[in-house]
Amino acid sequence: MQVLAEREWRARSDAHAARADALTAGHRARKARGEAHPVEDFLYTYYPTRPSRLRRWHPGAGVVLAGAVERAGWRYYVEDEDGVRVDHGTLLAERAATVDFVAGLLRATGERAPQLGCFGLHEWAMVHRARDVRHPVPLRLGTAGTDEVVESHRIRCSHYDAYRFFTPSAAPLNALRPTRERQTELEQPGCLHAGMDLYKWADKLGPLVPGELLLDAFTLARDIRELDMRASPYDLADLGYEPVRIETPEGKVAYVEAQRTFADRGGELRTRLLDVIGAPVG
C-alpha cells in the first residue's frame, strides 16, 4: 500500500476538482440558461455524466489517504491503520459481473488491430432517407446529397450502440450485424464509439479508477465526439465547427489521421484501466 500524506492527496483532490470544473463549465452554464448543444450534450445524455461526480477525486486501489476521516463513511472506502483507502476487494466482489465484462471487452478490443477508414458514416446512416434528423441543425449536403453519400460508400460499423440507431433503410447496407451479445467479439480500437466508451467503463469501475484517469477518459470522449460531429452530415459552422468533409478524398485523409491518433490515445487508456482492474487486492 502507498500512503499519501494529507497535504499531498488534498492537493491532488483540489487540482482534480479544478480540472473537472473547467471541463464542464460550458455545459453547466448552458444548463443554467436552458440551452442545448448538439455536440457536447451527448456526454451528458448518452452517458450518465454528472459534473458533481466528475469532480470527486478517488486515489484508486492500493492507496491509503492519511487524515481522510471524512471518507471513512464513503461507499467502498474502509479505514486502515494508516488512514482510509478504497476497499478494492469488496468492490470487485460486489461488481464482479460488471468488472469481468469490462475486463474481457477491454482485453479483446486491445488485442485487435485498429480498423480505420469508416469515415464516421454511422452518423450519416442515422439520417438516411429519414424525414426527421436527430439534431435540430441543417444537413450540409441536404437530404438527397446525404443519402447519396450513404449509398455510394461501403459501411462497416462494428459498434452496436451506433448501429442500433441506423434508419431502417440504412441498416441493411451495413456489412456487419452488431448486437449487444456480440460486442466483445466485434469491438475494435479504431472505432470512435469504442474510444468514447472508455469513459463509460472508467465510470462504471467507480472508486477503483484514479480521478486523473477518469478525467483523461472523459477528455478523450469529448475530443472524439467533436470529430464525430465534424465528420457528420450536419452543418455546425454556426457553432464554430469546421467540417471534416468525408465525402471528399481530402476529408477522408484527415479523418483517418485523427482516427489513428484517437486509437493510440484509447489504447493507452485501455491499458491503464486494465491495470486498475488487475491491481493487487488490499
C-alpha positions as a Markdown table, in Angstrom:
| # | Residue | x | y | z |
|---|---|---|---|---|
| 1 | Met | 0.0 | 0.0 | 0.0 |
| 2 | Gln | 1.1 | 3.5 | -0.8 |
| 3 | Val | 0.4 | 6.1 | 1.9 |
| 4 | Leu | -0.3 | 9.6 | 0.7 |
| 5 | Ala | 0.2 | 12.4 | 3.2 |
| 6 | Glu | -2.8 | 14.6 | 3.8 |
| 7 | Arg | -1.2 | 17.6 | 2.2 |
| 8 | Glu | -0.4 | 15.6 | -0.9 |
| 9 | Trp | -3.7 | 14.0 | -1.5 |
| 10 | Arg | -5.7 | 17.1 | -0.7 |
| 11 | Ala | -3.7 | 19.0 | -3.3 |
| 12 | Arg | -4.4 | 16.3 | -5.9 |
| 13 | Ser | -8.1 | 16.3 | -5.0 |
| 14 | Asp | -8.2 | 20.1 | -5.4 |
| 15 | Ala | -6.4 | 20.0 | -8.7 |
| 16 | His | -8.8 | 17.3 | -9.9 |
| 17 | Ala | -11.9 | 19.3 | -8.9 |
| 18 | Ala | -10.5 | 22.4 | -10.7 |
| 19 | Arg | -9.8 | 20.4 | -13.9 |
| 20 | Ala | -13.3 | 18.8 | -13.8 |
| 21 | Asp | -14.9 | 22.3 | -13.3 |
| 22 | Ala | -13.0 | 23.6 | -16.4 |
| 23 | Leu | -14.1 | 20.6 | -18.5 |
| 24 | Thr | -17.8 | 21.0 | -17.5 |
| 25 | Ala | -18.0 | 24.8 | -17.3 |
| 26 | Gly | -19.7 | 25.2 | -20.7 |
| 27 | His | -22.3 | 22.5 | -20.0 |
| 28 | Arg | -23.1 | 23.9 | -16.6 |
| 29 | Ala | -23.6 | 27.4 | -18.0 |
| 30 | Arg | -25.8 | 26.3 | -20.8 |
| 31 | Lys | -27.9 | 24.1 | -18.4 |
| 32 | Ala | -28.4 | 27.2 | -16.2 |
| 33 | Arg | -29.7 | 29.1 | -19.3 |
| 34 | Gly | -31.8 | 26.1 | -20.5 |
| 35 | Glu | -29.8 | 25.8 | -23.7 |
| 36 | Ala | -29.0 | 22.7 | -25.6 |
| 37 | His | -25.8 | 21.8 | -27.6 |
| 38 | Pro | -25.8 | 19.2 | -30.4 |
| 39 | Val | -22.2 | 18.2 | -29.8 |
| 40 | Glu | -21.3 | 18.5 | -26.2 |
| 41 | Asp | -24.7 | 17.4 | -24.7 |
| 42 | Phe | -24.0 | 13.9 | -25.9 |
| 43 | Leu | -21.6 | 13.3 | -23.0 |
| 44 | Tyr | -24.3 | 14.2 | -20.5 |
| 45 | Thr | -27.3 | 12.4 | -22.1 |
| 46 | Tyr | -25.9 | 9.2 | -23.6 |
| 47 | Tyr | -23.5 | 8.8 | -20.6 |
| 48 | Pro | -24.7 | 9.3 | -17.0 |
| 49 | Thr | -22.3 | 12.2 | -16.5 |
| 50 | Arg | -22.9 | 14.5 | -13.6 |
| 51 | Pro | -20.4 | 17.3 | -13.0 |
| 52 | Ser | -20.5 | 16.7 | -9.3 |
| 53 | Arg | -19.4 | 13.1 | -9.7 |
| 54 | Leu | -16.7 | 14.1 | -12.2 |
| 55 | Arg | -15.1 | 16.5 | -9.7 |
| 56 | Arg | -15.0 | 13.9 | -6.9 |
| 57 | Trp | -11.4 | 12.6 | -6.8 |
| 58 | His | -10.5 | 9.0 | -5.9 |
| 59 | Pro | -7.0 | 7.8 | -5.4 |
| 60 | Gly | -7.7 | 4.3 | -6.9 |
| 61 | Ala | -6.8 | 1.0 | -5.5 |
| 62 | Gly | -3.7 | 0.4 | -3.3 |
| 63 | Val | -3.5 | 3.9 | -1.9 |
| 64 | Val | -4.1 | 5.0 | 1.7 |
| 65 | Leu | -5.1 | 8.5 | 2.4 |
| 66 | Ala | -3.7 | 9.8 | 5.7 |
| 67 | Gly | -6.1 | 12.1 | 7.7 |
| 68 | Ala | -9.1 | 11.4 | 5.4 |
| 69 | Val | -11.5 | 10.8 | 8.3 |
| 70 | Glu | -14.4 | 12.3 | 6.3 |
| 71 | Arg | -14.1 | 9.5 | 3.7 |
| 72 | Ala | -14.5 | 6.7 | 6.3 |
| 73 | Gly | -18.2 | 6.6 | 5.6 |
| 74 | Trp | -18.0 | 6.7 | 1.8 |
| 75 | Arg | -19.2 | 3.7 | -0.1 |
| 76 | Tyr | -16.3 | 1.3 | -1.0 |
| 77 | Tyr | -14.0 | 3.0 | 1.4 |
| 78 | Val | -12.5 | 1.4 | 4.5 |
| 79 | Glu | -10.4 | 2.6 | 7.4 |
| 80 | Asp | -6.8 | 1.4 | 7.6 |
| 81 | Glu | -4.3 | 1.7 | 10.4 |
| 82 | Asp | -2.6 | 4.4 | 8.3 |
| 83 | Gly | -5.7 | 6.2 | 7.1 |
| 84 | Val | -8.6 | 5.5 | 4.7 |
| 85 | Arg | -8.4 | 3.5 | 1.4 |
| 86 | Val | -10.6 | 2.2 | -1.3 |
| 87 | Asp | -12.0 | -1.3 | -0.4 |
| 88 | His | -10.7 | -2.9 | -3.6 |
| 89 | Gly | -11.8 | -6.5 | -2.6 |
| 90 | Thr | -15.4 | -5.6 | -1.7 |
| 91 | Leu | -15.9 | -3.5 | -4.8 |
| 92 | Leu | -14.6 | -6.3 | -7.1 |
| 93 | Ala | -16.8 | -8.8 | -5.3 |
| 94 | Glu | -20.0 | -6.8 | -5.4 |
| 95 | Arg | -19.5 | -5.7 | -9.0 |
| 96 | Ala | -18.0 | -8.9 | -10.2 |
| 97 | Ala | -20.2 | -9.3 | -13.3 |
| 98 | Thr | -19.6 | -5.8 | -14.5 |
| 99 | Val | -15.8 | -5.9 | -13.8 |
| 100 | Asp | -15.5 | -9.2 | -15.6 |
| 101 | Phe | -17.4 | -7.9 | -18.6 |
| 102 | Val | -15.4 | -4.7 | -18.8 |
| 103 | Ala | -12.1 | -6.5 | -18.4 |
| 104 | Gly | -13.0 | -9.0 | -21.1 |
| 105 | Leu | -14.2 | -6.3 | -23.5 |
| 106 | Leu | -11.1 | -4.2 | -23.0 |
| 107 | Arg | -8.7 | -7.1 | -23.4 |
| 108 | Ala | -10.4 | -8.3 | -26.6 |
| 109 | Thr | -10.5 | -4.9 | -28.1 |
| 110 | Gly | -6.9 | -4.1 | -27.3 |
| 111 | Glu | -5.7 | -7.3 | -28.9 |
| 112 | Arg | -7.1 | -6.3 | -32.3 |
| 113 | Ala | -5.5 | -4.1 | -34.9 |
| 114 | Pro | -7.4 | -0.7 | -35.4 |
| 115 | Gln | -9.7 | -0.7 | -38.4 |
| 116 | Leu | -9.5 | 2.8 | -39.8 |
| 117 | Gly | -11.4 | 4.4 | -42.7 |
| 118 | Cys | -15.0 | 4.0 | -41.6 |
| 119 | Phe | -15.2 | 7.8 | -42.1 |
| 120 | Gly | -17.9 | 8.2 | -39.4 |
| 121 | Leu | -20.6 | 7.0 | -41.8 |
| 122 | His | -22.6 | 5.8 | -38.8 |
| 123 | Glu | -23.9 | 9.4 | -38.3 |
| 124 | Trp | -24.9 | 9.6 | -41.9 |
| 125 | Ala | -26.7 | 6.2 | -41.7 |
| 126 | Met | -28.7 | 7.5 | -38.8 |
| 127 | Val | -30.4 | 10.1 | -41.1 |
| 128 | His | -30.6 | 8.0 | -44.3 |
| 129 | Arg | -33.9 | 8.6 | -46.1 |
| 130 | Ala | -35.3 | 10.0 | -42.8 |
| 131 | Arg | -38.0 | 12.7 | -42.6 |
| 132 | Asp | -36.6 | 13.9 | -39.3 |
| 133 | Val | -33.0 | 14.3 | -38.3 |
| 134 | Arg | -31.5 | 13.6 | -34.8 |
| 135 | His | -30.3 | 17.2 | -34.2 |
| 136 | Pro | -32.1 | 20.5 | -34.9 |
| 137 | Val | -29.4 | 21.7 | -37.4 |
| 138 | Pro | -29.4 | 21.5 | -41.2 |
| 139 | Leu | -27.6 | 18.9 | -43.2 |
| 140 | Arg | -24.6 | 20.2 | -45.1 |
| 141 | Leu | -25.5 | 18.4 | -48.4 |
| 142 | Gly | -29.2 | 18.4 | -48.0 |
| 143 | Thr | -31.3 | 15.2 | -47.8 |
| 144 | Ala | -30.6 | 13.9 | -51.3 |
| 145 | Gly | -26.8 | 14.6 | -51.0 |
| 146 | Thr | -26.7 | 12.9 | -47.6 |
| 147 | Asp | -28.5 | 9.8 | -49.0 |
| 148 | Glu | -26.1 | 9.6 | -51.9 |
| 149 | Val | -23.0 | 9.6 | -49.6 |
| 150 | Val | -24.5 | 6.7 | -47.6 |
| 151 | Glu | -25.4 | 4.7 | -50.8 |
| 152 | Ser | -22.1 | 5.3 | -52.5 |
| 153 | His | -19.9 | 4.1 | -49.6 |
| 154 | Arg | -19.2 | 0.7 | -48.1 |
| 155 | Ile | -20.4 | 0.9 | -44.4 |
| 156 | Arg | -18.8 | -1.4 | -41.9 |
| 157 | Cys | -19.9 | -0.3 | -38.5 |
| 158 | Ser | -18.9 | -2.7 | -35.7 |
| 159 | His | -20.4 | -0.8 | -32.7 |
| 160 | Tyr | -23.9 | -1.9 | -31.6 |
| 161 | Asp | -24.7 | 1.4 | -29.9 |
| 162 | Ala | -24.1 | 3.2 | -33.1 |
| 163 | Tyr | -25.7 | 0.6 | -35.4 |
| 164 | Arg | -28.9 | 0.4 | -33.4 |
| 165 | Phe | -29.7 | 4.0 | -34.4 |
| 166 | Phe | -29.4 | 3.3 | -38.2 |
| 167 | Thr | -32.5 | 4.1 | -40.1 |
| 168 | Pro | -34.5 | 1.0 | -41.4 |
| 169 | Ser | -33.2 | 1.8 | -44.9 |
| 170 | Ala | -29.5 | 2.1 | -43.8 |
| 171 | Ala | -29.3 | -0.9 | -41.5 |
| 172 | Pro | -29.2 | -3.5 | -44.4 |
| 173 | Leu | -26.4 | -1.5 | -46.0 |
| 174 | Asn | -24.0 | -2.3 | -43.1 |
| 175 | Ala | -21.6 | -5.1 | -43.7 |
| 176 | Leu | -21.9 | -6.3 | -40.1 |
| 177 | Arg | -24.8 | -7.0 | -37.8 |
| 178 | Pro | -23.7 | -5.9 | -34.4 |
| 179 | Thr | -25.7 | -7.0 | -31.4 |
| 180 | Arg | -25.2 | -6.4 | -27.6 |
| 181 | Glu | -24.3 | -10.1 | -27.3 |
| 182 | Arg | -21.5 | -9.8 | -30.0 |
| 183 | Gln | -20.0 | -6.6 | -28.5 |
| 184 | Thr | -16.8 | -8.3 | -27.2 |
| 185 | Glu | -16.5 | -10.2 | -30.5 |
| 186 | Leu | -16.8 | -7.1 | -32.7 |
| 187 | Glu | -15.4 | -4.1 | -30.8 |
| 188 | Gln | -12.2 | -2.8 | -32.3 |
| 189 | Pro | -9.8 | 0.0 | -31.2 |
| 190 | Gly | -10.2 | 2.2 | -34.2 |
| 191 | Cys | -13.9 | 2.7 | -33.6 |
| 192 | Leu | -14.7 | 6.2 | -32.3 |
| 193 | His | -17.6 | 5.0 | -30.2 |
| 194 | Ala | -15.3 | 2.3 | -28.6 |
| 195 | Gly | -12.9 | 5.1 | -27.7 |
| 196 | Met | -15.6 | 7.3 | -26.2 |
| 197 | Asp | -16.9 | 4.3 | -24.2 |
| 198 | Leu | -13.7 | 4.1 | -22.3 |
| 199 | Tyr | -15.1 | 6.9 | -20.2 |
| 200 | Lys | -18.2 | 4.8 | -19.6 |
| 201 | Trp | -16.2 | 1.9 | -18.4 |
| 202 | Ala | -14.0 | 4.1 | -16.2 |
| 203 | Asp | -17.1 | 5.5 | -14.6 |
| 204 | Lys | -18.6 | 2.0 | -14.0 |
| 205 | Leu | -15.4 | 0.9 | -12.2 |
| 206 | Gly | -16.1 | 3.7 | -9.7 |
| 207 | Pro | -13.5 | 4.4 | -6.9 |
| 208 | Leu | -11.1 | 1.8 | -8.4 |
| 209 | Val | -10.2 | 4.3 | -11.0 |
| 210 | Pro | -7.9 | 7.2 | -10.0 |
| 211 | Gly | -9.5 | 10.6 | -10.6 |
| 212 | Glu | -6.9 | 11.6 | -13.1 |
| 213 | Leu | -7.6 | 8.5 | -15.3 |
| 214 | Leu | -11.4 | 9.2 | -15.2 |
| 215 | Leu | -10.8 | 12.8 | -16.4 |
| 216 | Asp | -8.4 | 11.6 | -19.1 |
| 217 | Ala | -11.1 | 9.2 | -20.4 |
| 218 | Phe | -13.7 | 12.0 | -20.3 |
| 219 | Thr | -11.4 | 14.3 | -22.2 |
| 220 | Leu | -10.8 | 11.7 | -24.9 |
| 221 | Ala | -14.6 | 11.1 | -25.2 |
| 222 | Arg | -15.1 | 14.9 | -25.6 |
| 223 | Asp | -12.4 | 15.1 | -28.2 |
| 224 | Ile | -13.8 | 12.1 | -30.1 |
| 225 | Arg | -17.3 | 13.5 | -30.0 |
| 226 | Glu | -16.1 | 16.7 | -31.7 |
| 227 | Leu | -14.6 | 14.7 | -34.6 |
| 228 | Asp | -17.7 | 12.5 | -34.8 |
| 229 | Met | -19.9 | 15.5 | -35.3 |
| 230 | Arg | -17.4 | 17.5 | -37.5 |
| 231 | Ala | -17.4 | 14.4 | -39.9 |
| 232 | Ser | -21.2 | 14.0 | -39.7 |
| 233 | Pro | -23.7 | 15.3 | -42.2 |
| 234 | Tyr | -24.7 | 18.2 | -40.0 |
| 235 | Asp | -23.8 | 21.8 | -40.7 |
| 236 | Leu | -22.3 | 23.0 | -37.5 |
| 237 | Ala | -20.5 | 26.1 | -38.8 |
| 238 | Asp | -22.6 | 28.4 | -36.8 |
| 239 | Leu | -21.3 | 26.7 | -33.6 |
| 240 | Gly | -17.7 | 27.1 | -34.8 |
| 241 | Tyr | -17.1 | 23.6 | -36.0 |
| 242 | Glu | -15.2 | 23.2 | -39.3 |
| 243 | Pro | -16.5 | 20.2 | -41.1 |
| 244 | Val | -14.4 | 17.2 | -42.0 |
| 245 | Arg | -15.7 | 16.6 | -45.4 |
| 246 | Ile | -15.5 | 12.8 | -45.6 |
| 247 | Glu | -17.3 | 12.8 | -48.9 |
| 248 | Thr | -14.0 | 14.1 | -50.4 |
| 249 | Pro | -10.6 | 12.5 | -50.7 |
| 250 | Glu | -9.0 | 15.2 | -48.6 |
| 251 | Gly | -11.6 | 14.8 | -45.9 |
| 252 | Lys | -11.1 | 11.0 | -45.8 |
| 253 | Val | -7.4 | 11.5 | -45.2 |
| 254 | Ala | -8.0 | 14.0 | -42.4 |
| 255 | Tyr | -10.5 | 11.6 | -40.8 |
| 256 | Val | -8.2 | 8.6 | -40.9 |
| 257 | Glu | -5.3 | 10.6 | -39.4 |
| 258 | Ala | -7.5 | 11.8 | -36.5 |
| 259 | Gln | -8.9 | 8.3 | -36.0 |
| 260 | Arg | -5.4 | 6.9 | -35.8 |
| 261 | Thr | -4.5 | 9.4 | -33.1 |
| 262 | Phe | -7.6 | 8.6 | -31.1 |
| 263 | Ala | -6.9 | 4.9 | -31.4 |
| 264 | Asp | -3.4 | 5.4 | -29.9 |
| 265 | Arg | -4.8 | 7.5 | -27.0 |
| 266 | Gly | -7.6 | 5.0 | -26.4 |
| 267 | Gly | -5.0 | 2.1 | -26.3 |
| 268 | Glu | -3.1 | 3.8 | -23.6 |
| 269 | Leu | -6.2 | 4.4 | -21.5 |
| 270 | Arg | -7.4 | 0.9 | -22.1 |
| 271 | Thr | -4.1 | -0.4 | -20.7 |
| 272 | Arg | -4.4 | 1.8 | -17.6 |
| 273 | Leu | -7.9 | 0.6 | -17.0 |
| 274 | Leu | -6.9 | -3.0 | -17.2 |
| 275 | Asp | -4.1 | -2.2 | -14.8 |
| 276 | Val | -6.6 | -0.8 | -12.4 |
| 277 | Ile | -8.7 | -4.0 | -12.6 |
| 278 | Gly | -5.7 | -6.2 | -12.1 |
| 279 | Ala | -4.2 | -4.3 | -9.2 |
| 280 | Pro | -3.5 | -6.3 | -6.0 |
| 281 | Val | -6.4 | -6.5 | -3.7 |
| 282 | Gly | -5.8 | -4.7 | -0.4 |
